[in-house]
Structures are given as structure tokens and as C-alpha cells.
Amino acid sequence: MSYTEVPGVRVPIRMWTDPSTVEDGAMQQLRNVSSLPWIRGLAVMPDVHYGKGATVGSVIAMEGAVCPAAVGVDIGCGMSAVKTSLRASDLPGDLSRLRSRIEQAIPVGRGMHADPVDPGSFHAMPTAGWDDFWSRFEGLAQSVHFREERAAAQMGTLGSGNHFIEVCLDTEDGVWLMLHSGSRNIGKELAEHHIGEAQKLPHNQGLVDRDLAVFVADTPQMAAYRNDLFWAQEYAKYNRAMMMALLQDVVRKEFKKARVTFEQVISCHHNYVAEERYDGTDLLVTRKGAIRAGGGDYGIIPGSMGTGSYIVRGLGNAAAFNSASHGAGRRMSRNAAKKRFTTRDLEDQTRGVECRKDSGVVDEIPGAYKPIEKVIDQQRDLVEVVAKLKQVVCVKG
């Protein structure tokens, strides 16, 4: 579908979904964002839903300003996926051992590595810039300086919530590895620090929503935020690369006879800020629950733990600021899902998937998410489908 344009305050709101299906709270958030003095454009993805400050599934283009709450507290959260040489016939009938091996190699939830993982010990782990990256830790906000050891120990860990690791099959029975995670606790602490700092600034006192507080260009506060923001985005990228290296190592060991090889890893952020130029103007583009989908860009749009996911290629639609959705998007809150669904429902909706089926992940049940096929169909002018995947193993935090 092409987008529908609805009136905003300073800019129109371009929506790749039916506006009548968007919850009232999310629509009000979009109008609030469109009222910001620095706003130059606002695109809304089909997975849009209510978030803190800014809606999830929104692409916010501003000139000379950035809103830290619009990035979200998991700075740099995103996806990685890789196709393997394995076939469906190579997988055992019982996948519980494979799931167990993955969980042993990659800490989940609040878990972390006993000792920081050496990236040089993995053939698949890119290490260029690694030392320079860590040398910049001392330049981050003072509130996180004493936690460098913890940040190092959490590098290569999954976290909780909607983060996951999956083994998937494509429609031709090829085996893929896929994962979803971000900047762990260090990104959260940096985000919360800067959101608090922005809310204190005089120019933000009259905003309709204090969570839309911004930093403006050429100020010390903006410089400090940009420094920490881009570092946290790097952390998230390294974290996914480390997990993917650990995951590939597990697969190599479990399928030694197959001598598994891997294609190039696809990786994309979906909670981040990028400097981009549109219509001759330099803008700061914030994607909160959206991926970059410039012409030829590969991306990953996951569904839920029982449905499937898509590997896509961007079509470069400037009206959407070269963006696409980051997933299916929730259609109900976590609390609502826990009230509505039971573990029996979870078992039914994840049948055929080796995964947790206990009360601790009921809020991640497929029924709590929008249908991924519809979400994909609504953005046919943003991306083209490269592969459709269905998980057979899903590791949740």
C-alpha cells in the first residue's frame, strides 16, 4: 500500500497503515511529535503502537535536534540473521539439545559471562575498532563510569523481554540463525541519564509531553548525548556480532559432520539515530521500532515466537525516510496479554517450536502481536521480500 497522510500540527503524518486502526493513545503521541518546533517529517510504520513518549514504529526527522526518549531506552536494539549451509534434513527430530547448547553458550535474562568473551577467539567475529571502542568508555556520562566491567561481561548476552535467538527454516528448507538484542544495561542507563538531562533544559519546559524533551544542536548537552548515543549503538552492534559468533560456534560443534558454512551476516538497528540528508537538508532521523530500508539495504522484520519472520531488501522510499517496520508490532500490552492468555494458549500457538512454554513468556505469545503477513503487505512500496523464515527453535530471555 502507499501511505495515508493525516494532518499533524507542523508536518503531516504519513502512515503506512489504516489510521482508524491505530489506538487513540498512539495517535495522540504522533500528533504531539508533529508539534515539535524542530520536526521536519514523520513517517509511521504498519507495526505502530503506543510507546513511552514517541510511538513504537515511528520515524522522526528533525533538524538540529534529537529526542532521546524517541530513541527508547534500548539504544541500538536490532536484529542479525545469517543463512547456513544446513538443510532441514540435517536437523534432529528432538531439538531440545540444540536449544540447551545455545542457552549454555549465550547468557539470557540478567545473566552475563563470568569473564568477558575474547572476540579474537572467533573466526566469525569482526574485531576491527574493538580496542578503540572500549577506549572511549571513559568519555561516557559519569554515571556509568564504574560499570565498565559489567558492560564487558554483558557483551554477547541476550537480555529479556522480546529479545530472542532462533533457528529457522526458509521456504526452501534452508537453515537460518537469527537473533534480536540491543545495548543491554549500559544502553539503558545512558538513555535514562540523558532523558533526565533533557527534561531539565529551559527550552523543553513548555512541551505538551515532557518525554519529548530534546537536545538542540551546538550545545554541550547535545554533544554529550551524541557521544554516548553513538557509542551505545556500537555496543549493540558488537553485542549482536558476539552472540552470532557464539551461536555459529554452537552450530559448528553440534553439526561437525556437516562442516557448516555461513553466508554474510545481515544486521540492522531498529532503535537508533542516523544523520541523513533529504531535500538538501541535513536531518537527524530517529527510528524507534523501524529499520533503514534504503535502496538495496537488507533488513530483518520478525514476527512473533510462533509465526515467522522475513528477510527483506529496501526499495529506498524517501517519503518514509528510507525506512520500514521493525517487526509485527504488539496489538496488546504485556499486562493485557498475561490476563487474556494462558500457558495452554502458549503451547497451542507455539506448537512445533522448541521453546519455553511457561508463564514467564506468556506476554510474548503470538496472539499478542499483529499478523506479520499483513504488516509486510502494508509496506510493499518500502521493501521487497527476499526470504520467509519459520522458527523451529526459539530461545527467550
HUPEHU-V632653 format. One record per residue. N is the residue number from 0. RES is the residue in one small letter. SS is DSSP state (a for helix, b for strand, c for the rest). PSI is psi as a letter, one per 30 degrees, with the letter a starting at -180 (999 if undefined). OMEGA is omega in whole degrees, -180 to 180 (* if undefined). Layout:
BEGIN
[[N | RES | SS | PSI | OMEGA] [N | RES | SS | PSI | OMEGA]]
END
This chain:
BEGIN
[[0 | m | c | l | 170] [1 | s | c | l | -174] [2 | y | c | l | 172] [3 | t | b | k | -179] [4 | e | b | k | 177] [5 | v | b | l | -176] [6 | p | c | k | 170] [7 | g | c | a | 179] [8 | v | c | e | 179] [9 | r | c | f | 179] [10 | v | c | l | 174] [11 | p | c | l | 180] [12 | i | b | j | -179] [13 | r | b | k | -172] [14 | m | b | k | 176] [15 | w | c | h | 176] [16 | t | c | l | 178] [17 | d | c | j | -178] [18 | p | a | f | -177] [19 | s | a | f | -179] [20 | t | a | f | -178] [21 | v | c | k | -179] [22 | e | c | l | -175] [23 | d | a | e | -179] [24 | g | a | e | 179] [25 | a | a | e | 178] [26 | m | a | e | 179] [27 | q | a | e | 177] [28 | q | a | e | 180] [29 | l | a | e | 177] [30 | r | a | e | 178] [31 | n | a | e | 178] [32 | v | a | e | -178] [33 | s | a | f | 180] [34 | s | c | f | -177] [35 | l | c | k | -178] [36 | p | c | f | -174] [37 | w | c | f | -174] [38 | i | b | k | 177] [39 | r | b | f | 178] [40 | g | b | l | -179] [41 | l | b | j | 179] [42 | a | b | k | -175] [43 | v | b | k | -177] [44 | m | b | l | -177] [45 | p | b | f | 177] [46 | d | b | g | -175] [47 | v | b | k | 171] [48 | h | b | l | -174] [49 | y | c | k | 177] [50 | g | c | a | 179] [51 | k | c | j | -178] [52 | g | c | d | 179] [53 | a | c | k | 179] [54 | t | c | k | 169] [55 | v | b | k | -177] [56 | g | b | g | 180] [57 | s | b | k | 177] [58 | v | b | j | -172] [59 | i | b | j | 179] [60 | a | b | j | 180] [61 | m | b | l | 178] [62 | e | c | j | 177] [63 | g | c | g | -180] [64 | a | b | l | 175] [65 | v | b | k | -179] [66 | c | c | j | -177] [67 | p | a | e | 179] [68 | a | a | f | 178] [69 | a | a | f | 174] [70 | v | a | e | -177] [71 | g | c | l | -176] [72 | v | c | f | 176] [73 | d | c | i | -177] [74 | i | c | k | 175] [75 | g | c | g | 178] [76 | c | c | k | -177] [77 | g | b | a | -172] [78 | m | b | l | 169] [79 | s | b | k | 179] [80 | a | b | l | 178] [81 | v | b | k | 176] [82 | k | b | k | 180] [83 | t | b | l | 176] [84 | s | b | f | 180] [85 | l | b | l | 174] [86 | r | b | l | 179] [87 | a | a | e | -179] [88 | s | a | f | 178] [89 | d | a | f | -176] [90 | l | c | k | 178] [91 | p | c | l | 178] [92 | g | c | e | 178] [93 | d | c | j | -176] [94 | l | c | g | -177] [95 | s | a | e | 179] [96 | r | a | e | 179] [97 | l | a | e | 178] [98 | r | a | e | -180] [99 | s | a | e | 179] [100 | r | a | e | 178] [101 | i | a | e | -179] [102 | e | a | f | 177] [103 | q | a | e | -176] [104 | a | a | e | -175] [105 | i | c | j | 179] [106 | p | c | k | 180] [107 | v | c | l | -178] [108 | g | c | b | 179] [109 | r | c | g | -178] [110 | g | c | l | 177] [111 | m | c | l | 180] [112 | h | c | k | 177] [113 | a | c | e | 176] [114 | d | c | k | 179] [115 | p | c | k | -180] [116 | v | c | k | 178] [117 | d | c | j | -178] [118 | p | a | f | -179] [119 | g | a | f | -178] [120 | s | a | f | -178] [121 | f | c | k | 179] [122 | h | c | e | -172] [123 | a | c | f | -174] [124 | m | c | j | 177] [125 | p | c | k | -176] [126 | t | c | g | 180] [127 | a | c | k | 178] [128 | g | c | g | -176] [129 | w | a | e | -179] [130 | d | a | e | 178] [131 | d | a | e | 179] [132 | f | a | e | -178] [133 | w | a | f | 179] [134 | s | a | f | 180] [135 | r | a | g | 180] [136 | f | a | e | -178] [137 | e | a | f | 179] [138 | g | a | g | -180] [139 | l | c | l | 179] [140 | a | c | k | -176] [141 | q | a | f | -175] [142 | s | a | f | -179] [143 | v | a | g | -174] [144 | h | a | e | -174] [145 | f | a | g | -175] [146 | r | a | g | -178] [147 | e | a | e | -180] [148 | e | a | e | 179] [149 | r | a | e | 179] [150 | a | a | e | 179] [151 | a | a | e | -179] [152 | a | a | f | 179] [153 | q | a | f | 176] [154 | m | c | k | -177] [155 | g | c | h | 178] [156 | t | c | l | -170] [157 | l | c | e | -171] [158 | g | c | a | -175] [159 | s | c | a | -179] [160 | g | c | b | -178] [161 | n | c | g | 177] [162 | h | c | k | -176] [163 | f | b | l | 170] [164 | i | b | k | -178] [165 | e | b | k | 164] [166 | v | b | k | -172] [167 | c | b | l | 172] [168 | l | b | k | 173] [169 | d | b | a | -175] [170 | t | c | f | 177] [171 | e | c | g | 178] [172 | d | c | g | 172] [173 | g | b | k | -178] [174 | v | b | k | 178] [175 | w | b | l | 170] [176 | l | b | k | -177] [177 | m | b | k | 177] [178 | l | b | l | -175] [179 | h | b | j | 177] [180 | s | b | l | -177] [181 | g | c | b | -171] [182 | s | c | g | 173] [183 | r | a | a | -172] [184 | n | a | e | -178] [185 | i | a | e | 177] [186 | g | a | e | 179] [187 | k | a | e | -179] [188 | e | a | e | 177] [189 | l | a | e | -180] [190 | a | a | e | -178] [191 | e | a | e | 177] [192 | h | a | e | -175] [193 | h | a | e | 174] [194 | i | a | e | 178] [195 | g | a | e | 179] [196 | e | a | e | -179] [197 | a | a | e | -177] [198 | q | a | f | 179] [199 | k | a | f | -172] [200 | l | c | k | -176] [201 | p | a | e | -176] [202 | h | a | f | -179] [203 | n | a | g | -173] [204 | q | c | f | -178] [205 | g | c | g | -177] [206 | l | c | l | -180] [207 | v | c | f | 179] [208 | d | c | j | -177] [209 | r | a | f | 177] [210 | d | a | f | 177] [211 | l | a | g | 178] [212 | a | c | k | -176] [213 | v | c | l | 164] [214 | f | b | k | -180] [215 | v | b | l | -175] [216 | a | c | l | 174] [217 | d | c | h | 174] [218 | t | c | l | 178] [219 | p | a | e | -179] [220 | q | a | e | 177] [221 | m | a | e | -180] [222 | a | a | e | -180] [223 | a | a | e | -179] [224 | y | a | e | 180] [225 | r | a | e | 179] [226 | n | a | e | -177] [227 | d | a | e | 179] [228 | l | a | e | -176] [229 | f | a | e | 175] [230 | w | a | e | -180] [231 | a | a | e | 176] [232 | q | a | e | 175] [233 | e | a | e | 179] [234 | y | a | e | -179] [235 | a | a | e | 180] [236 | k | a | e | 177] [237 | y | a | e | -179] [238 | n | a | e | 178] [239 | r | a | e | 179] [240 | a | a | e | 179] [241 | m | a | e | 179] [242 | m | a | e | 179] [243 | m | a | e | 177] [244 | a | a | e | 178] [245 | l | a | e | 180] [246 | l | a | e | 178] [247 | q | a | e | 179] [248 | d | a | e | 177] [249 | v | a | e | -178] [250 | v | a | e | 178] [251 | r | a | e | -177] [252 | k | a | e | -178] [253 | e | a | f | -178] [254 | f | c | h | -176] [255 | k | a | e | -176] [256 | k | a | f | -178] [257 | a | a | f | -178] [258 | r | c | i | -172] [259 | v | c | k | 171] [260 | t | c | l | -175] [261 | f | b | k | 175] [262 | e | c | a | -179] [263 | q | c | k | -179] [264 | v | c | k | 173] [265 | i | b | k | -179] [266 | s | b | k | 179] [267 | c | b | k | 171] [268 | h | b | l | 167] [269 | h | c | g | 168] [270 | n | b | j | -173] [271 | y | b | l | 177] [272 | v | b | k | 177] [273 | a | b | k | 175] [274 | e | b | j | -177] [275 | e | b | l | -176] [276 | r | b | k | 178] [277 | y | b | k | 179] [278 | d | c | h | 176] [279 | g | c | g | -178] [280 | t | b | k | 176] [281 | d | b | k | -177] [282 | l | b | l | 170] [283 | l | b | j | -175] [284 | v | b | j | 179] [285 | t | b | k | 175] [286 | r | b | j | 177] [287 | k | b | j | -174] [288 | g | c | h | 177] [289 | a | b | k | 179] [290 | i | b | l | 172] [291 | r | b | k | -179] [292 | a | c | h | 174] [293 | g | c | l | -178] [294 | g | c | j | 179] [295 | g | c | f | 179] [296 | d | c | k | 175] [297 | y | b | k | 180] [298 | g | b | l | -178] [299 | i | b | k | 178] [300 | i | b | j | -177] [301 | p | b | l | 173] [302 | g | c | c | 178] [303 | s | c | a | -173] [304 | m | c | g | 178] [305 | g | c | g | -176] [306 | t | c | d | -178] [307 | g | c | a | -176] [308 | s | b | l | -179] [309 | y | b | k | 166] [310 | i | b | k | -174] [311 | v | b | l | 175] [312 | r | b | k | -176] [313 | g | b | k | 179] [314 | l | c | f | 176] [315 | g | c | h | -180] [316 | n | c | j | -176] [317 | a | a | f | 179] [318 | a | a | f | 178] [319 | a | a | g | -175] [320 | f | c | h | 177] [321 | n | c | h | -176] [322 | s | b | l | 174] [323 | a | b | l | -177] [324 | s | b | l | -180] [325 | h | c | f | -180] [326 | g | b | a | 179] [327 | a | c | e | -178] [328 | g | c | k | -179] [329 | r | b | k | 173] [330 | r | c | f | 172] [331 | m | c | l | -179] [332 | s | c | l | 178] [333 | r | a | e | 179] [334 | n | a | e | 179] [335 | a | a | e | 180] [336 | a | a | e | 180] [337 | k | a | e | 179] [338 | k | a | e | -173] [339 | r | a | e | -172] [340 | f | c | l | 179] [341 | t | c | l | 177] [342 | t | a | f | 176] [343 | r | a | e | 176] [344 | d | a | e | 180] [345 | l | a | e | 178] [346 | e | a | e | -179] [347 | d | a | e | -174] [348 | q | a | f | 177] [349 | t | c | g | -180] [350 | r | c | k | -179] [351 | g | c | f | 179] [352 | v | c | k | 176] [353 | e | b | j | -175] [354 | c | c | l | 172] [355 | r | c | k | 178] [356 | k | c | h | -177] [357 | d | c | l | -176] [358 | s | a | f | -178] [359 | g | a | f | 180] [360 | v | a | g | 179] [361 | v | a | e | 180] [362 | d | a | f | 177] [363 | e | a | g | -178] [364 | i | c | k | -180] [365 | p | a | e | -179] [366 | g | a | f | 178] [367 | a | a | f | -177] [368 | y | b | l | 175] [369 | k | c | l | 178] [370 | p | c | k | -175] [371 | i | a | e | -179] [372 | e | a | e | 179] [373 | k | a | e | 179] [374 | v | a | e | 178] [375 | i | a | e | -178] [376 | d | a | e | -178] [377 | q | c | f | -178] [378 | q | c | h | 179] [379 | r | c | f | 176] [380 | d | c | g | 178] [381 | l | c | e | -178] [382 | v | b | l | 169] [383 | e | b | k | -177] [384 | v | b | k | 177] [385 | v | b | e | -180] [386 | a | b | k | 174] [387 | k | b | k | -176] [388 | l | b | k | 174] [389 | k | b | k | -176] [390 | q | b | k | 172] [391 | v | b | f | 172] [392 | v | b | k | 177] [393 | c | b | j | 177] [394 | v | b | k | 179] [395 | k | b | l | 177] [396 | g | c | 999 | *]]
END
